[in-house]
Amino acid sequence: MRTILRSESRRSARSRSETRTPVTRAPDTPPAPYPQSVTDAGSPIGRRVFLGLIGAGAAGVLFGSKLQDFLASHTPKAASFLPIGDHFRFYTVTSGFPKRAPQDYRLTVKGLVQRPFTLTYDELRAMPPTMITKDFQCVTGWRVHNVRWTGVRLSHLLDKAGVQATAKALRFTSFDGVYTESLTLDQARRDDVMVAYDLEGKPLSSDHGGPARLYVAPMYGYKSCKWLDGIEVVDRVVPGYWENDGYDVDGWVGRSNGRDDQPTSA
């Protein structure tokens, strides 16, 4: 099993890969970071290069995006490892980035509901839309500011299905066949939780988890299940893929995983 990482600014994209290592930890200790980074050729970064990146990262705190832009133009491989600038880094837990054409996309809502249903991509987009603009924070440390998402509130999908009284939580599945996630019912009904289909006014790309993905604004990015194809209402929380690797089930930004980042949503 491999975890693939890509890095993309809002204007350009670069590829990067990582080797996934299972993580185990005690409940009161922070999770291990995402798997060890390797170069495009597959060999680990040397110690001197790694220490140099740490120094450059510290400088990035002082000089911000100007340093990121300089490194991106002169040493693009090094720049993609720095947690500075408005850059997304893309993760997948399979051998590649899954793709599904909008006309082939289906989202199923099932489980402890009165009216299970399946939506096509067009039917999802025809539902009343909502827009959220928030920072996107990854548990590994990088952050993208003021990201504009458009989609359907998860609570609206739950209302359409009619949640049964015994329901306590939701389990989310991805059409990559591996990635899963979870939320409690109260978390899922927040106004800042949605099934997103647009990013910055454009349809979600496959790298971003399209055609549609979960977006949980107040939690770290791993809670926002990519390539979403299933929502199952269940009677208990079922830990997702990353939780089984040691990350917190309740992934609140700044209040979990041993991190103190600024919250992304109240």
C-alpha positions as CSV (number, residue, x, y, z in Angstrom):
1,M,0.0,0.0,0.0
2,R,1.3,3.4,-0.9
3,T,0.3,6.9,0.1
4,I,0.9,9.4,-2.8
5,L,1.4,13.1,-2.1
6,R,1.1,15.9,-4.6
7,S,1.6,19.6,-4.0
8,E,-0.2,22.3,-5.9
9,S,-0.4,26.1,-5.6
10,R,-3.5,27.8,-6.9
11,R,-1.6,28.3,-10.2
12,S,0.6,25.3,-10.7
13,A,1.0,21.6,-9.7
14,R,3.9,19.3,-9.0
15,S,3.9,15.6,-8.1
16,R,5.4,13.9,-5.0
17,S,5.2,10.5,-3.5
18,E,5.4,9.1,0.1
19,T,5.7,5.7,1.6
20,R,3.0,4.9,4.1
21,T,4.0,3.5,7.5
22,P,1.4,2.2,10.0
23,V,1.2,4.4,13.1
24,T,0.4,3.2,16.7
25,R,0.4,5.5,19.7
26,A,-1.0,5.9,23.2
27,P,-4.2,7.9,23.5
28,D,-2.5,10.8,25.2
29,T,0.3,11.2,22.7
30,P,0.2,13.1,19.4
31,P,0.1,11.0,16.2
32,A,3.1,10.4,14.1
33,P,3.4,12.7,11.1
34,Y,2.3,11.6,7.6
35,P,4.6,9.0,6.1
36,Q,8.3,9.7,5.4
37,S,8.8,11.9,2.3
38,V,10.8,10.6,-0.6
39,T,11.9,12.1,-3.8
40,D,10.2,11.6,-7.2
41,A,12.8,8.9,-7.9
42,G,11.8,7.1,-4.7
43,S,15.0,7.7,-2.5
44,P,14.8,9.3,0.9
45,I,15.9,12.9,1.4
46,G,19.4,13.2,2.7
47,R,20.1,14.5,6.2
48,R,21.8,17.7,5.0
49,V,19.0,18.5,2.6
50,F,16.4,17.8,5.3
51,L,18.1,20.1,7.8
52,G,18.4,22.7,5.1
53,L,14.6,22.5,4.5
54,I,14.0,23.0,8.2
55,G,16.1,26.2,8.1
56,A,14.3,27.4,5.0
57,G,11.0,26.6,6.6
58,A,11.9,28.7,9.6
59,A,12.8,31.6,7.3
60,G,9.4,31.1,5.6
61,V,7.7,32.0,8.8
62,L,9.4,35.4,8.6
63,F,9.3,36.0,4.8
64,G,6.2,33.9,3.8
65,S,5.1,33.6,0.2
66,K,8.0,35.6,-1.2
67,L,10.4,32.9,-0.1
68,Q,8.0,30.2,-1.3
69,D,7.8,31.7,-4.7
70,F,11.6,32.1,-4.9
71,L,12.1,28.4,-4.0
72,A,9.4,27.3,-6.3
73,S,11.2,28.9,-9.2
74,H,14.7,27.9,-8.3
75,T,14.3,24.6,-6.3
76,P,10.8,23.3,-6.9
77,K,11.4,20.0,-5.2
78,A,12.6,21.6,-2.0
79,A,9.8,24.2,-2.1
80,S,7.0,21.6,-2.1
81,F,8.2,20.3,1.3
82,L,7.8,23.7,3.1
83,P,4.5,24.5,5.0
84,I,4.4,28.1,3.7
85,G,2.4,29.8,0.9
86,D,-1.1,28.9,-0.2
87,H,-0.4,25.4,-1.4
88,F,-2.5,22.3,-1.3
89,R,-0.7,19.0,-0.9
90,F,-2.7,16.1,-2.2
91,Y,-2.9,12.7,-0.5
92,T,-4.2,9.3,-1.7
93,V,-4.1,6.0,0.1
94,T,-4.1,3.8,-3.0
95,S,-1.8,3.4,-5.9
96,G,-3.0,6.5,-7.7
97,F,-5.6,9.2,-7.8
98,P,-9.0,7.8,-8.6
99,K,-11.1,9.4,-11.3
100,R,-14.8,9.3,-12.1
101,A,-16.6,11.3,-14.7
102,P,-19.5,13.5,-13.5
103,Q,-21.9,11.6,-15.6
104,D,-20.9,8.3,-13.9
105,Y,-20.9,9.7,-10.4
106,R,-23.4,8.5,-7.8
107,L,-23.8,9.4,-4.1
108,T,-25.8,7.0,-2.0
109,V,-27.3,7.8,1.4
110,K,-28.4,4.7,3.4
111,G,-28.4,3.0,6.8
112,L,-30.7,4.1,9.6
113,V,-32.9,6.3,7.5
114,Q,-36.5,6.2,6.4
115,R,-35.9,7.1,2.8
116,P,-32.6,5.8,1.4
117,F,-31.7,7.3,-2.0
118,T,-29.0,7.7,-4.6
119,L,-28.2,11.0,-6.4
120,T,-26.5,11.6,-9.7
121,Y,-24.0,14.4,-10.0
122,D,-26.6,16.7,-11.7
123,E,-29.2,15.9,-9.0
124,L,-26.7,16.8,-6.3
125,R,-26.0,20.1,-7.9
126,A,-29.7,20.8,-8.3
127,M,-30.2,20.8,-4.5
128,P,-30.1,24.2,-2.7
129,P,-26.5,25.2,-2.6
130,T,-24.5,26.7,0.2
131,M,-21.1,28.5,0.1
132,I,-18.4,28.4,2.7
133,T,-15.1,30.4,2.7
134,K,-12.7,29.2,5.4
135,D,-9.0,28.3,5.8
136,F,-8.1,24.7,5.1
137,Q,-5.8,23.2,7.7
138,C,-3.9,19.9,7.3
139,V,-2.8,18.0,10.4
140,T,0.7,17.9,9.0
141,G,1.0,21.7,9.4
142,W,0.3,23.4,6.1
143,R,-2.7,25.7,5.6
144,V,-4.4,27.3,2.7
145,H,-6.2,30.6,3.5
146,N,-9.7,31.7,2.4
147,V,-10.7,28.7,0.4
148,R,-14.2,29.0,-1.2
149,W,-16.3,25.8,-1.3
150,T,-19.7,25.3,-2.8
151,G,-22.0,22.3,-2.2
152,V,-24.9,20.9,-0.3
153,R,-25.1,21.0,3.5
154,L,-24.9,17.5,4.9
155,S,-27.9,18.3,7.1
156,H,-30.0,18.8,4.0
157,L,-29.1,15.3,2.8
158,L,-29.9,13.9,6.2
159,D,-33.3,15.7,6.2
160,K,-34.1,14.3,2.8
161,A,-33.3,10.8,4.0
162,G,-35.2,11.0,7.3
163,V,-32.8,9.9,10.1
164,Q,-34.1,7.3,12.4
165,A,-34.2,7.8,16.2
166,T,-31.5,5.2,16.9
167,A,-28.9,6.9,14.7
168,K,-25.8,8.3,16.4
169,A,-23.2,8.8,13.7
170,L,-22.3,8.7,10.0
171,R,-19.8,6.6,8.1
172,F,-18.4,8.0,4.8
173,T,-16.9,5.9,2.0
174,S,-14.8,6.8,-1.0
175,F,-14.9,5.3,-4.5
176,D,-11.2,4.6,-4.1
177,G,-12.4,1.6,-2.1
178,V,-10.1,2.3,0.9
179,Y,-10.6,5.8,2.4
180,T,-13.4,6.0,5.0
181,E,-14.3,8.7,7.6
182,S,-16.8,9.3,10.4
183,L,-18.7,12.1,12.2
184,T,-21.2,12.1,15.0
185,L,-24.7,13.1,14.0
186,D,-24.4,16.4,15.9
187,Q,-21.1,17.2,14.0
188,A,-22.7,16.3,10.7
189,R,-25.6,18.7,11.2
190,R,-23.3,21.7,11.6
191,D,-23.9,24.5,9.1
192,D,-20.2,24.4,8.1
193,V,-20.2,20.7,7.0
194,M,-21.1,20.0,3.4
195,V,-20.8,17.7,0.4
196,A,-18.7,20.0,-1.8
197,Y,-18.7,19.9,-5.6
198,D,-17.0,23.3,-6.5
199,L,-13.8,24.9,-5.3
200,E,-13.1,28.5,-6.0
201,G,-16.1,28.6,-8.4
202,K,-14.9,25.6,-10.5
203,P,-15.8,21.9,-10.4
204,L,-13.6,19.9,-8.0
205,S,-10.8,18.1,-9.7
206,S,-9.9,14.5,-9.1
207,D,-6.9,15.6,-7.0
208,H,-9.1,17.6,-4.8
209,G,-11.5,14.7,-4.3
210,G,-14.0,15.3,-7.1
211,P,-16.6,15.1,-8.5
212,A,-17.8,15.5,-4.9
213,R,-16.2,15.2,-1.4
214,L,-17.0,15.8,2.2
215,Y,-15.9,19.2,3.6
216,V,-15.8,19.6,7.4
217,A,-14.7,23.2,7.9
218,P,-13.7,23.1,11.7
219,M,-11.7,19.9,11.4
220,Y,-8.3,18.9,10.0
221,G,-8.3,17.9,6.3
222,Y,-8.2,14.2,6.8
223,K,-11.8,14.3,8.1
224,S,-13.0,15.7,4.7
225,C,-13.4,12.4,2.9
226,K,-12.3,12.7,-0.8
227,W,-14.0,10.9,-3.7
228,L,-17.2,10.6,-1.6
229,D,-19.7,8.0,-2.9
230,G,-21.4,6.8,0.3
231,I,-23.0,8.2,3.4
232,E,-24.2,5.5,5.9
233,V,-26.2,6.5,9.0
234,V,-25.2,4.2,11.8
235,D,-25.7,3.6,15.5
236,R,-22.1,4.3,16.7
237,V,-19.0,6.1,15.5
238,V,-16.8,3.8,13.3
239,P,-13.3,5.2,13.2
240,G,-12.1,6.0,9.6
241,Y,-8.9,5.2,7.7
242,W,-6.6,7.8,9.3
243,E,-8.1,7.2,12.8
244,N,-7.0,3.6,12.5
245,D,-3.5,4.9,11.8
246,G,-3.5,6.9,15.1
247,Y,-5.2,10.2,14.3
248,D,-7.9,11.6,16.6
249,V,-11.5,10.7,15.7
250,D,-12.7,14.2,16.6
251,G,-10.2,16.1,14.5
252,W,-11.0,19.7,15.6
253,V,-8.4,22.2,14.3
254,G,-6.3,23.3,17.3
255,R,-7.9,21.0,19.8
256,S,-6.8,17.5,18.7
257,N,-3.8,15.5,17.5
258,G,-1.5,17.4,19.9
259,R,-1.6,20.6,17.7
260,D,-2.4,24.2,18.6
261,D,-3.3,25.6,15.2
262,Q,-5.7,28.6,15.0
263,P,-9.3,27.3,14.5
264,T,-10.6,27.4,11.0
265,S,-14.3,27.7,12.0
266,A,-16.1,28.7,15.2
